Amino acid sequence: MQEEPLKKSELKKACANCGAELKYKPGSNHLNCEYCGYEEFIEQTESNFEELELKNYLEVVGVKAHTDSISLLHCKNCGANQHVEENYKSLHCIYCGEPLIIEDILNEEWILPGAVVPFQLDKNKARVVFKNWVKRLWFAPNKLQKAALNPEGLHGVYVPYWTFDCDLYTTYQGMRGDYYYETVTVKTSNGTKKVPVRKTRWRNASGEVSGFMDDILINASEKKGRGVPEKISGWNLKELVPFNQKYLSGFVTEKYTVSLKEGHQRSFHTAKETAYQWIRQDIGGDTQRITHTDIKLNNETFKHILLPVYISTYFYSGKEYHFYINGQTGSISGTRPISFWKVFFLILAILIFVIFIMMISK
């Protein structure tokens, strides 16, 4: 019986010089061999990445256009779906550290990414960022210092996002409030005094606002209480490049768990917040009341994009802690354990110092 051909996502690029596996070199447009140093250029497409018409995807179930098969390892603990674009013998979940069973690998359909922000920081630079951040943490346990030095403790992952574009149009009714002041007399312990009191003069307002909303960004990865912190989510989407499978080599790629339909619903809430901001600006005055809106989104398109993050999971005293580094900008965020003994000895030292001062001052 003839074996099935490997799917495109399972093909590995071999080094033309020594035969080892080539991996993407962060901050470049090259694949790199870690053994002999050989590099291969990633050819860039001349066309821009494509915005896909949203209506077709929401109405046509099982559409095959712009889809492909991807091999996934599913974490039964936190729910993350992970694809590794390299050969491996064993793997743990990048989010919770749970062992992933290679025999449970699945092939699933996914909407192909339209664009990707390639990693700009390599693992060594990310480790330096992590190490320097840990040094600034007061009362961090010594084990956390060691974790920052552990080369196996930091994982690069492409996190999936949906982006939505649309023409927004809304009519509204509301009220404009303008502040004015009246002087009133109030009683005091010494008699009376005159003080200004702010009041609001209201008048009806109505109108319409419209504009183009570009790249409403929705995280398409939803796990049990785990997600990319807002603090490191300052992505520069101007550095998006058309998707190329080669950028994934050497990194984990996570498949979206938030469906396109759910992502679209969440994007509407963002669009609604923007519409209210535009309405308040249009009404003007010192304060506003919005009583009715009719929001319409037209010419809606979307992209599935991948954004780079380094993740480190750390266990201390039976609790799980997560650290995230933006693989594009180097910004870092995370929860941190506190060493009981470091706090204890600091308090003890303060008490000894206070007692010493009291003794010599007698």
Helices and strands as residue ranges (DSSP letters): G 8-10, E 23-24, E 30-32, E 39-41, E 52-53, H 54-59, E 67-74, E 81-84, E 91-92, E 99-100, G 102-104, E 106-111, E 115-116, H 123-135, H 142-149, E 155-188, E 191-219, G 230-232, G 237-239, E 241-242, G 245-248, E 252-254, H 260-283, E 287-316, E 319-326, E 332-334, H 340-360
